[in-house]
């Protein structure tokens, strides 16, 4: 990352690549050679907010993880089972090495990262398998069920809900290395079928190059771009019911999936591939969101879309306050002229940070905004772009502009949107840089209706801010005519995993109490699981239990609390009087 040189003191940012055998290579985000750290004005802002001085940044608060991975974690699986798994997948594709075991032990929530930096390795699989074919996974599932060996799946590792953590040891399937092939491309139906371990960039590259690779007539796109796009898998998107930053136009993964294939304890399970059916409850919907508790997802057929980036229309506007901005956003979504692809509205606190992060504070726009009454910590930034056929895309942008101006929005041209696009997949790298000095960042999100959005926004932020000297930014990132997703990012001085977990729980309590859905697209995993039954209702949640008992009566698949299916009753969190974070 290119950053202007600091004029004053510069912290000891880690700028070198992580050694390939180190702890840091596991817990840091993404490309080991890529580094991102705050520019000087952001660094000064951080010191002020967190009440820190340059002295606090002269050395690391937390273990930077430069040393080689060495575990004190015995293998509890009998040698006969490991030998049998080698027969199924090939000896070269089965590992009991320390590095391979730790590499699939945790996801990417701050709780995971803090535990790794503290070298608290509470959940380590006994053996890691790198499957290459669906038939191998089917046989592994059959073997695990027969011998009651816990079985977990690691896709891209970007889970922020402890969705992949092997609480009970056993087997972890690492899908990254070999399970990433295209099974078929059908241009007539406009679909692609892939193995579940395929990463976002590999999928998108195949579709963008469909002419060369599949003899197609044109280029295509999947339309699914979560912030974790570069380091998440198709299977992970599906089993968590994920959403991408372009989902306001393309839909979430639930809209993009056409069919799925699973290896389950009941046998192989495949949903149908029709665009719509009235053949009872939708099996596609039943399996999506199951997070590996009903079966291991092996293959997915996705709808694809024409790739027409030349038709994209970028925009950004600034509104004077959050209330006005919400009204404008609702009108845009209910106007029935079509939807933009990216639709992102930031609240005042996030806007203040965004304008610095994307360098607007260094342009002539900043004094103009102040002159026209768009005041810091009141104004709200709205940005996005349209996709689709040329006239369609242009018409949406035109109507968005018309509605924005009606509500007092001032155009910032396409500059801010382009700056956001440039960093949309690299912002997670900042988290590692800041965590070295004990500054922790994490996210929570929820689904709201327009009618309760203001209340949820106020109530949840109030709880987040109960922790002193904490930055809490909020934006709506996935929008619908009936409501939107509110995405909360908190940044605070914290370096203890258990303290983080307590704080995180108070926010989930607040989200549940507010009456919103506790997750829009992150899934549930083991971290959100105690709240799930209380959020859905006991009768409604009972359906999940029935499905689990049908597919996996011995609870072999992803055990340890995923979706709350084997969470002890005393650990569940039901709607109750809310208590402030202490």
KOLBANU-262894 format. One record per residue: x, y, z of N, C-alpha, C in turn. Coordinates in steps of 0.001 Angstrom, whole numbers, plus 500000, padded with zeros to 6 digits. Each point is the difference from the previous one (the first is absolute). Example, Ala and Ser with C-alpha at 12.3 -4.5 7.8 and 13.67 -1.06 7.14 Angstrom:
BEGIN
513190494310507800499110501190500000500900501200500000499650501050499280500820501190500060499230501090500730
REM end
This chain:
BEGIN
500840498815500000499160501185500000500883501245500000499699500963499158500762501239499978499344501010500929500760500504500957499520501000500944501023501117500047499514501240500096500928501122500100500863499829501244501281500349499918500875499888501177499473500867501146500147499484501207499615500765501183500971501177500175499480501142500395500854501152500300500505499932501439499170499431500880500387499857501400500321498557500335499734499605501252500273498635500450499125498995499243500613498908499563499251498927499347500108498730500828498861499379500327500032498756500772500793498903499297500289498986500755500791498872499497499089499021499254499362500488498919499102499133499233500772498805499444499377498825499985500619498831499376499786500120498491501074500201499271499902500211498550500558498834499189500701499087500667500571498870499273498995498847499916500196499146499012499110498843499812500143499028501168498901499333500314500030498991501062500729498763499503500881499448500832500692498760499651498971498889499779500168499175498965498978498996499659499769498914501043500884499865500986499798498985501040499640500631501346499685501297500002499786500730501244498534500057500416499793500347501277498642500233500499499356501159499243500786501029499702499451501183499328499443499653498620500626499058499318499510499618498675498616499366500082499615499527501192498673499404500191498992501048500437500353500828501009498968500902500526499885501319499242500996500375499187499876501241499248499056499790498813499476501095499461499050499907498898500720499904498664499590499039499165500290500020498575501427499845499532500364500796499019501273499948499303501137500306500979500923499068500199501076500224500978500911501171499642499986500437498737500886501087499567499327501373500043498687500006500230499272501281499973499867500564501409500260501277500141499927500674501293499165501264499858499188500288501002499231501241500011500066500584501407500311501274500096500072500664501300499447501418499867499602500625501093499332501300499914500939501101499508499443500947499248500783501181499649500151500856501257500862500987499944500367500738501208498817500704500655499096500578499205498856500699500599499073499036500734499861498770499480499185498996500685500689499525501279501309499866499936500752499602501194499810501025501122500063501266499663499810501058500997498585499976500559499032499730499128498603499900500433499833498837500984500657498871499699499921498831500876500572500300501385501119500672500041500611500341501289499046500830500851499319500924499347499072500866500720498810499205500537499416499146499145498815499223500395500322499002501108501112499299499853500323498935500945500861500480501174500225501312500055500784500618501077501371499325500101500734500040498898501310499381499919501038501045499595501252499646500160501097500865499565500936499199499100500991500686499435500975499304499160500703498884500775500146500196501291500667499006500836499299498647499938498664500040499861499217498751499932500239499234498708500613500640499014500194499367498694501472499722499696500821500019501044501418499743499770500321498509499978499115499211500598500175498545499941498638499331500041499977498687499730498740499286499829499343499655501332498681500184500054499211499593501161499767498498499993499808499464498807499676498583499836501093499291499213500093498712500173500983499187499292499775500138498491500991500519499266499820500143498547500069498675499249500359498921500691499934498666499403501079499691498985501201500522500201501079499766499038500592498593500104499825499340501152500660498718500216499293498849499279500718498914499867499507498818499295498915499292500814498994499467499302498905499280500657500510498697500607499840499890501310500306498756500716498894499818501027499272498900499911498865499761500878500299498953501062499356500193501136499995498947501028498573499455500027499633499314498926498623499526499829500044498558499527499792499054500894500080498580499619498936499619498982500302498994499211499026499459499048499226498902500712498704500217500139499176499062500761499288498969499127500137500141498692499354499052499083500911498795499810499446498820500124500788498763499893500677499891498638501201499433499990500785499866498769499249499218498930499180499041500414499258499197499007499028500863499194499425501025500665499081500894499293500768500891499024501144500489500425500804500851499111500457499195498788500381498756500207500405499129498883498832499781499045498800499811500547498822499787499155499690501249499170500180501174500589499750501248499273501031500205498900501223499548500238501034500063498961499647499099498822499364498894500283499558499099498930498940500683499129499177500826500611498918500666499267500534501169499168500803500882500628500400501241499335501416499972499449500783498990500350501407499959499605500854500529501139501066499287500311500837500366501149500518501424499907500296500445498767500554501344499818498973501107500266498730499623500112498924500970500213499408499921501411500718499341500890499578499895501407501171500467500861499738500951500909501086500576500780499681500025501494501031499721500792499915500185501455501072500992500452500547500771499053501032500985500312499414501162500802500806500566500888499538501096500862499446501166499191500737500430498977499580501178499232498649499763499331499841498868499362498755499696499283498822499918500960500223499467501172498924499875500989499579501369500528500980500849500307499664501332500505499372500874498911500403499799498750499516500834498895498493499905499801499383498912500473498547499841499829499256500028501333500685500430501065499401499940501332499055501159500281500321501185499488499225501189500326499588500756498740499004500866500166499565500861498911500603501385500139499178501038499742500534501360499940499295500994500917499229499518500970499469500953500966501133500450500917499844501181500613501055500501500889500258499029501144498971499273500423500180499009501065501000498937499564499920499572498752500957499024499466501408500593499950500108501213499473501316500609499811500688500295501328499218500467500983500577500267501312500470498710500669499211498937499865500424498724500590501280499489499343500103500144498687501210499530499322501227500800500431499818501314500141501128500834500436500390499675501437499034499548500791500287499588501377500436498536500070500092499372498833500360498574499891499077499119500848498709500338499935498956499185500639499364499143498918500470498785499855499517499126498942499075498957500612498730500370500097499022499189500716499315498969499100500066500217498706499274499128499064500917499656498829500599498845500053500926499559498952499508498668499445499863499882498673499600498696499463501133498997500158499648498735500033501023498959500080500674499797498648499211500146498944500521499731498661499336500939499004500777500417499002499499500872498936500055499225498688498907500061499249499939499318498701499763501039498916500730499868498898499839500878498850499293499215498899498659499995499984499283499192499014500122500584498594499857499135498996500089500455498618498752499729499187499203499032500440498797499620499259498832499813500959498789500173499474498796499813500815499920498585500548500445499039499204499934498598500435500850499766501248501133500703500098500846499872501190499254500523501239499366501148499849499262500579501128498857499092500418499324499413499027498895499083500314500500498823500828501149499467499643500559498867500744500503500427501378500555501199500093500478500513501297498817500203500947498911500593499483498800500181500825499494498651500482499935499041499097499524498656500363500882499393501092501311500164499871500923499429500982499857500717501350499921501324499969499879500776501241498719499645500746498921499831499266498718499655500620500066498592500598500577499080499254500100498616500459500780499904501312501061500822500125500866499917501181499780501166500974498967500807499707499633501135500871501186500935500263500677500378498917501124500937500070499492501388499613500175501012500836499550501355499637500614500450498681499171500649499167500444500398498665499670501468499757501023500766499643499858501433499751500473500331498591499601501177499522500395500446498654500584501399500087501132500198499335500648501307499937500027500437498543499264501071499689499935500486498621501066501042499737499663501284500272500987501058499834500525500505501329499305499652501094500448500402501330499611501402500405499071500636499265499637501395500315498818500096500956499578498895500592498869500009500927500248500942501177498990500823500318500091500869501184499006499545501070499628498721499947499028499455500957500489498705500644501275499696499859500564498726500480499319498826499285499678500204498740499287498982499233500837498786499647501337500166499916500863498892499557500758499350501151499882500538501200500844499549501112499707498556500401501029499142499988499811498569500331500005499774501504498923500389500637499880499948501463500344498625500562499617498955499276500182498642500529501091499216499281500928500723499350501108499312499347499566499249498764500483498773499834499583499180498872500629500416498686499159500026498947500455500241498632499598501399499553500916500692499313499637501245499323500338499855498524499016500268499148500209499973498553500427501394499555501229500121499504500504501278499485499742500020498498499041500815499577499535499978498607500852500863499067500949500757500539500702501005499191500953499410498965500657498916500351501130499515499206499594499294498706498987499138500057499694499133498853498530500014499575499126500548500856498568499870499719499465501289499383500488500324498798499716501307499419499826499968498479499382498944499519499874499823498544498631500441499479499974500379498717498732500229499302499479498649499539498768499691500372499376498730499592499316500146498640499381501148499775499321500211498729499555501441499831499937500441498726499518501337499666498915499856498946498851500623500224498863499880499085499558501407499590500414500422498819499660501357499559498535500139499633499393498911499541498575500055499644499166500326501236500283499293501112499271500249501248500613501140500807501168500448499596500763501045500693500310499564501438500706498839500114500385499454501305501437499490499955500572499882501178501297499347500154499921499097501221500592498810499912500045499062501117501453499832500429500260500192501310501374499959500496500076499195501282501225499556500317500233499382501301499927501084501076499553499614501186499697500962501058501222500740500529501192499477499774501199500659500502500536501096499110499354500256498859500496501029499085499930501378500645501066500766499866500039501347500572499295500994499088499654501150500561499330501039499231500781500431498768501300500356500132500753500445498827500104498951498894500147498713500384500103498950498974498669499848499269498902500058500740498681499943499368499821501163499047500299501202500446499785501184499174500908500003498770501224499526500167500912499923498856499468499037498939499497498855500446499417499045499048498847500623499231499157500754500680498831500594499348500387501165499094500930500849500474500448501121499168500682499509498723500643498824500082500709499433498847499241498827499379498668500051500099499171498893499502500173499768498500500299501042499258500187499847498538501190499087499728501126500278500660501210499191499778499896498613500636499414499937501200500040498739500749498879499036499659498825500531499637498849499126499751499408500164498606500631500828499170499459500249498660498697500767500028499797500808501025498763500775500129499979501171499021498832500578499835499839501132499077500393501324500634500004500035501353500296501268500685500577499706501387500427501043500670500521499878501357498853500067501003500218499381501170498967499960501044500598500397501353499125500203500960500396500284501375499071499244500942500502499711501191499159499372501017499162501057500723500511501221500100499268501076500678500065499933501512500826499090500539500062499827501456501382500431500487500052501144500709501281500561500418499976500429501468500063499048500937500123500388501414501355500647500227500163500712501117501301500605500278501078498928500108499607498799500378500940498877500109500194499286498663499527500606498907499983499386498671501289499262499655501149500639500243501263499419499568500371498746500782499480499879501231500388498886500864498795499313500626498967499836499206498840499212500432499630499061498869499212498978500319499682498969499006498521500011499655499704499465498848498606499889499560499194499212501027500574498902500489499290499196500993499711500776501261500968500809500440499793500833501181498881501007499795499932500593498807498912500933499703498646499315500165499929498771499473498712499304499950499553499547501391500893499348500731499565499407501274499743501043501078500467501241499790499707501072500958498928500962499491499468499765498820499030500912499366500605501399499864501193500061499433500747501247499909499415501003499021500519501215500100499623501075499073501271500700499552499948500607498829501140500745499485499698501483499944501017500793499771499824501451499984499156500472498811499802499140499008499172500348498837498623499352500063499612499535501188498795499167500083498695500763499830500016501332500128498752500740499808499473499800498583500901499775499048499589499713498611500002498496499697501100499321500299500127498590499618499290499052500960499720500454501209499416499129501014501082499379500864499597499444501128500937499290500857500258498618499396500849499216500648500304498678499448498738499137499927499033500256500888498751499231499971499234500229498698500209501159499372499352500292498718500802499453498825501299499813500215500898499598498909500106498482499868499852499277501105500110498532499963498817499393499243500301499079499094498948499261499295499836498598500581501121499340500314499896498668500618501263499675500785499884499001500881501096499623500889500088498482500108501219499532500275500220498573500216500756499822501320499525499075500829500583499770501327500326498527500199501036499778500817500256498666500546499477500032501432498989499190500297499394500023501329500060498617500645499811499913501306499933498693500651498864499136499461498988500625499382498877499271499387500320499515498595501131500436499464500343499700498623500122501275499191500279499887498724500160501172499145498664500717499838500055501300499961498783500821500007500181501096498961499083500072499037500117501009498945498661500694499793500035501333500011498773500755499754499777500112498495498783500319499607499702500129498572500554501312499451499983500140498684500705501104499346499067500923499214498749500037500384499048500837499271499919501391500617499703501018499187499966501365500541498879500237501002498884499267499867498897500098500961499232498683499994499469499630501178499181498792500106498922500216501053498920499272499867498999499934501065499854498529500372501088499452500549500053498572500331500263499820501492499255500741500791500204499957501447501041501010500423500418499974501274501039500922500478501261499892499151500681501113499815501163500081499120501229499383500669500486498889499463501156499322500589501270500832499880500100500811498938501149500901499894500060500931501193498856500555500360499949500938501123500273499291501326499534498761500115500219499243501232501490499738500225500725499709498925501415499649500142500893501224500143499657501097499329500801501216500150499885500520501426501125500378500571499987500465501379500192498895501021500139498757499549500130498887500949501414499872500571500959500708499441501349500130500560500681498666500293499805499039499109500685498724500150499420499087501046498809500306500515499398499164501049499087498918499440499571500130498753499151498981499377500800499117499044501085500550499470500814499279499037501150500881499548500925499412499251501127500754499446499657500392498574499961501288499730499706500497498658501165499663499081499709499336498878501075499605499091499967500772498681498806500185499424499900500690498709498839500992500028500165501113499276498983501047499947499811500446498560498743500150499594499686500603498704499471501406500253500644500978499360499668501400500205499446500640498733499054500909500158499599500869498906501146500972499727500221500337498738501026500989499675499373501120499170500726501102499879499465501206499373500985500533498956499485500732499045500875500599498995500942501013500658501248499937499590501016500882500567500105501238499116499535501139500509499952501231499203500509501189500819501255499961500445500516501083500848500004501356499312499982500001498680500007501268499263498713500799500205498947499321500488498715500687500218499850500543501424501001499791500822499919500388501415499958501525500153499085500465500844499884501430500321500255500192501492501084500699500324500376500213501399499426501322500507499704500041501286499465501227500591500378500073501473499988501195500536500106500207501450499342501332500335499304499998501118499283501190500464500235500166501495499834501211500465500086500269501429498681500621500448499454499456501098498764500532500582500334500699501313499116500906500427500300500811501186499815499242501317499171498946500008499806499257501249499484498599499692500044499145501015499636498591499855498516499821499705499143500772500649498561499860499787499629500284498543500548501071499444499733500347498601500564498941499066501195499517500306500652498993499154499196498702499969499461499595501162499175498785500042498748500154499131499371501154500069498799500240499190500328499933498515501114500589499614500407499968498594500270498565499543500711499234500841500313498610499644498730499173499839499058500188500909498740499246499901499267500343498704499945501263499651499315500384498762500682499400498781501339499987500009500739499398498883499655498527499834499866499279501126499720498571499940498538499709499674499124500946500236498567499786499755499505500695498728500928500566499232499623500809498840499596499160498792500391498733499989499657499044498942500557500385498632501234500493500027500699500275498724501170499044499827500100499010500902501155499100500013500914500374501149501000499138500276500885500208501141501449500130499542500732500847500718501433500088499711500674498734500506501202499763499538500741498797500374500572500148501406500797501030500205500488500360501335499154501155500515499552499899501236499113501000500602500427500109501452500811500992500318500633500061501327499800501389500602499334500048501135499752501256500700500637499935501388500913500924500276500720500033501277499385501020500946499971499657501275499491500935501008501073501052500295499712501009500846500963501086500218501373499548500491500049499058500934501297499582500532500820499260498945499342499149499211500741499322498938500411500981498915499121500950499680500318500996498975501259500770500371500119500385501272501177500733500461501276499202499738499934498687500279501155499134499784500240499758498509498932499757499259500108499692498567500635501157499221499594501218500297500523501146499253501501500162500223500480499527501152501445499995500242500662498785499336499362498853500142500564498763499455500150500083498488499041500651499338500039500096498545500465501363499509500713500707500894500771501196499650499187501209499556498708500011500292499191501166499661500447501209500825500500499726501215500448501094500874501202500745499426500643499404498977501170500634499393499673500654498662498716500107499672499580500596498730499260501315500249499755500788498942499237501247500156498545499770500417499538498753499963498614499720500387499738500322501472500988499767500861499788500151501439499562501418500389500700501048499592499525501347500367498662500362499359499737499456498821498715500270499336498853499389500804500205498768500502498971499337500797499672500815501251501018500471500670499780500801501213499269501289499671500392500635498908499392501262499574498518499834499715499629498842499448498609499765499627499174499369501127500579499872501187499227499539501147499970498504500215500891499247499321500087498547500222501062499795501077499564499987501249500918500040501133500506498608500406501256499973500412500615498749500463499209499439501181499849498684500025499266499231501023498491500240499951499539500644498917498558500095499707499713499490498590500891500318499069499799499663498587500121498496499767499383499522498921499976498563499672500388499784498549500927499098499790500513499701498667499237498841499377499563500186498775499299498956499237500777499773498715500320498756499700500744499717498777499551498671499399500341499812498749499685498733499343500216500078498510499568498938499326500026500006498539498945499047499478499655500196498758498984499182499353500662498992499066499297498933499704500434499002499028498809499645499118500277499281498906498934499557499120500079500616498617498935499841499252499922500547498635500184501518500036500583500554498956500450501397500002498900500994500377498866499926499323498921500958500269499394499771501386499895498732500394499480499643501321500898500576501091501302499782499858500960500478500977499971501527500106499936500639498857499971501470499958498732500546500644498879499337499766498720500463500538499967499902501532500559498917500534500043499850501460500836501123500612501183500236499434500871501059500523499318501359499935499273500231498915499301501282499844498938500175501084499228498954500260498944500086501017500563500098501418501105499305500256500657500129501304500441501444500218500575500586498973500427501394500087498840500943500245498897499754499326498817500853500154499458499940501432499936498783500553499488499828501364500981500587501016501296499802499768501005500557500910499879501520500074499884500636498860499902501471499972498713500486500647498929499239499825498717500348500632500141500062501517500884499161500550500199499941501449501237500790500442500443500891499161501109500876500388501369499379499860500101498904499253501293499356499805500859500756499010501259500148500320500951500679499114500896498956499343500147500088498698500819499031499269501477500206500288500691498892500260501453500018500149500653499352498785499255499910498909500425499360498747500319498526500254500816499421499147500321498570500158501287499783500786500625501097500448501322499909500639499992499110501242499039500233500903499990499254501258499701498527499740499090499739499075499671498608499677501225499268499450500755500675499136501199499370499445501029499734501098500107500914500957500927499789501120499566498806500836498692499886500230499468498858500752500269498691499253499752500001498685500248498794499191501452499563500105500895500968500005501427499689500032500372499239501276499312500297501099500347499356501264498977499010500501498993499671499197498865499219500508500385498610500508501027499392499421500399498664500437501260500021500871500603501182500198501266500047500742499865500596501397498848500551500341499835500583501335500284499008501128499666498680499851500299499064501091501480499936500387500905500383499078501421499971500328500338501000501111499217501065500118500227500982501060499836499377501379499119499012500101499716499397501305501248499367500615500773499284499187501224499376500511500992501056500472500138501055499210500949501058500322499668500651501335498713500280500226499586500655501245500032499038501182499657498724499746499965499039501102501387499759500582501046500204499214501355499884500540500189500906501215499257501114500019500125500980501081498786499988500929499258498881499999498904499834500945498729500734499633499859500432498742498766500647499544499214498974499189498824499666500489499221498895499443498806500523499201499779499387498854498876500341499130499177498756499732498694500140500033499138498900499564498662500565499547499147499120499505498742500431499394498824499159500498498837500613499982498734499302500218498993500632499063499038499232499543499008500573499089498645499368500261498946500678499584498650499503500252499058500529498917498868499333499844499012500435499016498876500754500697499637501145499429498932500822500570498984500352498920498825500380500425499031500607499090500207501510500035499498500680498989500130501461499999499325500598501235498915499374500433499209500559501098500710499945501353500950499067500191500707499946501297501487500297499861500422500447498817501426500220499749500601501042500947499347501137500161500559501074500827500185499539501444499032499250500511500070499536501389501122498978500178500096499048499073501053498984500104501369500678499912500142500912499063501260500728499827500392500700501299499070500675500621500265500744501235500319499056501161499164498974500180500143499115501162501288499183499954500323499447498834501191499153499897501271500838500140500009501159499373501178500864500105500216500466501444498922500230500702500101500423501399500724498940500832499682498754499755500661498899500713501463499878499577500266500126498703501391499948499527500834501099500656499404501181500143500714501140500575500072499947501526499346499005500617500107499859501460501430499704500408500792499477499076501428499809500246500696501314499647500652500646500947500593501330499739501046499971498887500172501164499381501047500195498987499920498951498890498807499818499495499760499005498957499403500671498763500526499668498838499430500452498733498937498995499580498818500482499653498919499121499539499441500576498710500291499366498897499490500476498718498872499086499530499076500565499253498842499236499532499666500393498575499658499009499195499482500303498657498948498977499611499140500387499073499114499017499384500662499591498689500114498689499806500779499504498869499215499088499059498880499485500436499168499132499166498567500463500236499372500497498968498717500679500187498886499371499163498778500186500489498802499412499405498856501016500122498931499811499259498852500913500159499436499985501418500177498901500738499416499874501338500978500275501147501269500152499701500957500230501074501433499879499516500911499752500928501421499973499647500801499259501057501273499825499702500956499477500957500733501169500644500078500007501326500841500963500707501276499293500425501112500558499611501305499364500210500807500864500968500291499453501177500705500733501055501465499554500055500899500951500001501429499722500165500464500731501250500591499265500929500525500669501185501514499836500065500659501076500436501454500034500120500302500496501402500742499212500770500231500361501389501356499499500469500500500574501067501264499549500594499688498794500873500365498830499513499679498755500705500935498908499502500570499237500912500900498933499559499778498674500702498857499885500687499689498758500713498797499312499352500149498737499665498953499268499278498703499910500799500104499736501292498786499835500797499285501333500221500760501074500117499382501325500102499249500311498708500626499668498873499333500203498710498700499203499937500034498750500425498817499139499930498857500570500830500312500537501194498960500596500842499388501227499329500841500836499441499536501209499319499136499633498790500470499065499209499284499518498816498615499490500387499919499300501129498715499444500456499002501100500344500483501124500565499065501088500322499382500586498738500765500016498916499482500542498737498973499041499400500284498701500060499018499016499521498725500051500840500148500211501300498818500183500848499165501178499504500681501102499697499304501210499547499310499780498661500665499289499094499393499715498692498761499133500183500115498961500851498841499134500235498859500782500635500325500836500989498962500766500677499324500995499059500741500510499022499464501008499087498921499441499073499942498662499877498998499394499127500464499818498570501283500234499736500524499778498651500555498578499891500270499563498765500614498684499807501458500068500437500477499006500755501340500081500568501109499816498969499670499582498792501000499923498934499319500174498657500551500878499176499509500166498637500751499089499044501336499888500179500767499187499052501269499371500577500304500219501275501192499384500577499761498555500423498741499581500094499704498671500515499930500019501523500056498819500598499820499866501450501205499338500671500478498908499429501149499305500570499775499568501436501079500038500781499932499639501414499951501245500888500405501133499433500083501220500802498643500675500165499172499989498957498677500613500070498935498993500436500374498728500033499032498922500210499160500125501269500563500424501137499167500086501205498796500936499857500039500921499058498911500960499811498947499530498982500307498936499243499166499668498849498592499566500382499876499081500933498671499514500376499155501135500588500615500834500819499269501131500572499578501003498957500773500091498938499678500945498925498873499488499111500049498707499668499006499425499087498704499619500712500110499529501240498851499442500716500178498507500160499578499461501120500237498586500308499320499070498993498751500287499637499286499143499046500673500029498640500366501203499538500634500161498689501365499308499967500772500185501071501331499409500059499935498473500012498906499458500506499832498548500051500123499336498637499694500726498936500135499454498646501459499638499727500928500852500444501423499721499793500411498713500700499479499818501216500332498793500760499501498740499293498806500074499447499432498851499282500870499659498799500435501028499260500848499775498825501341499393500407500579500512501085501272499458500476499841498531500391498947499680500687499778498615500427499759499079498814499444500559498916499789499193498799501324499747499280500762501055499761501227499867499214501148499399500799500137500402501259501205499671500763499643499685501454499322498885500235499514499695501355501099499831501041501219499664499568501101499830500955500809501273500210499588501102499350500660501304500158501508499909499727500315499417498849501388499858499571500471501248499245499079500649499279500377501108499121499996501344500722501158500672499980500204501325500587499404500116501409500342499084500884499450500054501366500692501070500844499409500287501156500596500963500908499252501305500076498735499988499555499178501194500160499614500719498735500411499530498829499627500673498751498480500062499863499478501180499729498557500260499919499296499694501323500774499795501049499407499716501308499436498608500130500278499128499033499333498694499973500412499084501150501214500178500513500386499238501185500558500937501071499488501227500028500361500952501047499232499662501275500685499888501128499288499717501261498937501066500281498890499578500542498867500898500239500394501205500857500860499773500983500365501092500910500861501071499331500557499701498816500825500983499296499206500833498997498739499641499776499201500727499013499551501349500542499928500987499104499636501357500397498629500329499421499014500135500870498651500349499573499733501477500290498992500555499359499653501404500177499800500286501474500718500993500515499947500288501423500372501458500220499950500429501256500385501376500311501462500210499610500242501091499317501346500255499504500867500645501079501251499553500088500940500576500969501162500643499238500370501202500432501095500712499344501312499232500151500884500226499048501338499408500076500747500613501180500593499165500806500772500464501158501475499779499713
REM end
